Amino acid sequence: MSEIGNLGPRSVQPAGDDAVLPFEVEGLDVRGRVIQMGPALSSMLARHDYPLPVSKLLGEAIVLGVLLGSSLKFEGQFLLQTQTDGPVDMLVVDFRTPGNLRAYARFDAERVAEMEAEGTLEPAELLGNGVLAMTIDQGAHTSRYQGIVPLDGSSLEEVAHTYFAQSEQIPTAVRLAVAEMMTREDGKVAHSWRAGGLLVQFLPQSEDRMRQRDLPGGDAPGGLDEDDDDDDAWVEAKSLVSTTEDHELIDPEVPAERLLYRLFHERGVRVFDPTSVRDQCSCSRERIVGVLRSFSAEEITESIEDGAITVTCEFCGLKYTFDPAEFLS
């Protein structure tokens, strides 16, 4: 743990890209996490060659999924998934502790192209109406937890606020930013992606405020009652978070520690050990074999093309080819 409120951001080793940095501001009774994403995000988005607006939207979902999933203190999975009637009808972010991450988007290319031509590419319009589900899975011997909130024209930031207010009853502020970066290398333009996110929650530790509120298995010590959203400390914290600019979340020249110092140095902000996040798919030949063995003979036969069964992972794009006889004997 490092205190940057008194010592200044230069005295703390930067967490760097693709690392979740937990922090707390004792003077405001808030805790949170911040991340700047670079190589891991770029590799996930570049793999699928999505249209730019789809990449940006999925990037926001990825950052939100990391901010939420990284709160879990047990070995397990956090899954963020949208199902909507919009041109981007599904986003999936799969976070597995301690930091393995994969994601993909499903979209209607023609509808996205039409929106591009019309200039109507706000994230809420791409999503349309539907639901956002957040699922926590601790393994085969425990019950899964799922929270569902409506998507009705709101941004992912706004939906996250609604989720915590309704499902977890934790006053929460979220900021997300994603941008395409273009640099020139050897006379050619190179594309990459950067993103950043900040999540701040009002979690008083004093006995008179203590309530049991958090994502199941999360790291929060307590929560609030209905009147706590007006608490002066939380009002101040929200006001500070609202001053966060997109470029501060994305710019590699503005490390996360510097942002936290700017926001909270007067109150004293402590940072904890960061956790690395990596682009790591969990698909495997063995997993797919297990799924195929659950198919009926008729389903196996219907899956055969050109004498083989080919399965492509939606997340990483890896193709697996199988001999149908392996499942028909």
N, C-alpha and C positions, 0 to 999 in steps of 0.2 A: 504494500500500500504506500502511495506517495501523496504528500500534501502539496498541491500546486497553488493553492490560494495564497500562501504566505511566501513560498520560495520562487514562484514564477514558472512559466511553462518551459523555459530553457533548461531548468534543473532536472526535468523528467525525461527519461528516454522515450522517444515517440513510439507509439504502438505501430505506426506505419499502415500500409494498405492491407485490406482483407483481415483485419483483426478487430474483434469487438472489445471495446474498452469500457468496463463498468466504472461507475463513479457514484459518489454521494456528496450532498451538500447539507451538512448537519445543521447549519444555521437556518435552513429553509425546510428541513424535514423531507428532503426529496432524494430519491435515488434514480439512477438511470443507466443507459448504455448509449454509446456513440460508436459509429463505424464509418470509415471511408473505404470504398471498394474500388479496386482497379483491375489487376490481372485476372482474378477469379471471375469477376463479372464479365469482362471482355471475352473470355474463353467460352462462357456459357452462351452469350448472345451471338457471338460470331459463328458458333457451330451451326446454328439454324438459319442464319442469313435472313432474319425477319425484316419486314419493312421497318423503317426507323420509328414510327409511332408505336408499333407493337413492341419493339425492343425497349423503348423508354418505359412503357407501361409495365412490362415484365420486370424491368430493372427496379421499379418502385416496389413491386410485389416482393422481389428478392430481398431488398433491404428491409422491408417490413417483416418478412419471415425470419430473417436473421436476428433482428432486434427482439422479436418475441421468443423465438426458439432458444436463443442463447441464455434465457433466464432459467432454463431447466437445470436442476441439480442432480438429476439421475440419468442413467443411460436409457435413451429412448428417442422418439421421433416426434417432431412437430410438423404438421402438414397444413399449409395454407392453400385453399382452393376456392376459386370463383366458378359459378355456373350462372350464366346470364343469357339474355336474348340479343346482346350487342354483337358487333362485328368481331370482337374478341370474346368468344363465348366461354373460354376457359383459361384460367391461369393456375398453374400448380407450382408450389414451392415446397420442396421436401428437405427439411433440416434434420440431420441426425447427429446427436451429441457424440463427441464434443464440438465438431465443426464441419462435418461433411455436408455438402450442399449440392442440390441439383434442381433444375427448374425447366419448365417449357410452357409455351402458349399455343392455344389452338384458335385459329381465326379464319374468317372468310376473306380470302384475298381480294375478291371482286368488290365486296362492300368496303373494305379498307381503302382500296384504290379510289372508289367513288368519293369517300370522305376526304381523301387527300386532294382530289380535284376540286371539291367544294370548299376546302379550307376549314372543315369542321372536325378537328382532330383532338379535341379535349379528351383527357383520359376518361371522364365520366361518360362521354358520348360513345367512346369505343367500347366501354363495358356494357352500357345499357342497364336494364333492370334484371335483378336476380338476387343471388345470395352469396355471401362470403362465409365459408366454413373454416374454422380453425380447430384442428384435431390434435390431441396429445395421446400418444401411445407409449406405455411403459413396458410393453412386452406381452407375451402370451398369457401370463398368469395374473394380469391386472385388467381392470376395466378401462376402456377408452373414454376420454373426456372430449366433448365437442361443443363448441359455441358457434352459433349461427346468427348472423346479422344481415339485414336486407341491404342490397345495393340498389339504390333508387335515384341515380344521378349524382351521387356524392363521389368525391375523390377518395383514394385509399387512405389518405391522412384522416379525413373526416370519418370514414368507416371505422378506422382504428379507435378513434375517440368514442364513437357510439358503442363499439364492442366492450370497451373497458367500463363505460358508464353503465351499460345494461347488464352485461354478463358477469363482470368482476367487481363492479362498483368501486373502481379505483380511479380517482382523478388523474388523467393522463394527458400529456401533450406530446405530439409526434410531429416531426419534420422530416420530409423525404425530398431528395433531389437527385436527378439523373441527367447526364449530359453526354452527348457524343463528342469525342475529342478528335481533332484532326491535326496531324503533324506531318512535316515533310522529311522524308528519309531518302537519300540518294536521288533527289529530284522527283520522288513519287510521294503522293499523299497517302499517309497511313491512318487508318481509322481505329479507334479504340473507345472504350466506354469507361466512365467514372460515375460513381454514385456515393451518396452519403446519407446517413440517417441519424436522428437524435430522438431518443425516447426518454421522457422525464415523468416520474410518478410521485405523487404526494403520499408518503408512507411514514407517518409519524411513529416514533418509537416510545414516546412517553406513555406511561401506564394509563392515563386518563383518556388517551386517544386510541389505544391499541384495539384493533379489530382483526379478525382473520380474513384477509382478502388477498388473493393473488391467483395467478395461473396455478392449477394443481401441480405441486412439486416445484414451484418456483422459489425465488430467493427473497421474496418480500416478507418483512417481519409483521406487517399489519396493514390495516386500511382505515376507512373512514365511514362516518354516518352521512345522512342526507345533507346536513348543513355544512359539511367541511369544505365544500367547493368554494365557499365564500371566505375561508380562512385567509388572513392577510398574507401568511407565508406562501400559500399556494397561488394567490393572486399575483404576488411578486414574481414567483417562479415562472408562471405562465407568461407574464409580461416580458420577462427576459428571454424566454424561448422564442417568443413571437418576433424578436429582433433578429433572429438567425437568418442570414441570407443564403440563397442557394449556393453561391460560389464558395462560401465558408465550409459547406458540407462536402464540396467536391474537390476544391483546389488542393493539390498535393503540397503546395507551399504554405498552406494553412493547416497544420496537423491538428488532429482532434483535441490534443491537449491545449493548444493555443485557443481554440474556440471555447473550451470549457473555462479557461482562465478569463477570457473576455466576458463571458456570461456571469460567472459566479465568484470571481476572485474576492469580492468584497465580503462574501459570506463564508469563504473558505471551502474549497472543493478538493476532495480526495479521490484519487484514481487507484484502481486495483489492477492486478495482473491481467493483461489482455488475453483473449482466446482467439487463435487463428481460425480462419474460415477458408475452406478449400473447395474447388470444383471437383467433386468426387461422386461419381454415380455408383449406386449400389446394385446395379443389375449384374447378373452372372448367368452362365450357361446352366448351372445347377438350379438356380431359382426358376428359370424358364422351363426346364425339364419337369420340375415339380408341378408347375401350372399345367403343362401339356398332359401330364399323366392323369390329371383330374378331368380331362375332356372325354366325352363318349367317342366311340368308334366313328359315329356319324360326323361329329364335330371335327375330329382329326381328318377325316376324308375331305370335308369341306375346306379345310385349311391348306390342302395340297395344291401347289402351283408348280408346274414344270417338274413334277416328280419329287418335290421337296417341300418342306415346311420352313418358311423364312419368317423370323420374328425380328422386328426392328425396335430398339429401345427408343421411346419417345423423348427421353431426356438427353441421352448422349449420342444417339444416332447409330450406335453399334448394331450390326446385323449378326444374327445367329441362324445357322442353317442346320436342319435336322433331317434325318432319314425317317420317313413316315413309318417304316416297318418297326422302328424302335417303340412305337406307341400302339401298334395294331396287333402285336403278338399276344 
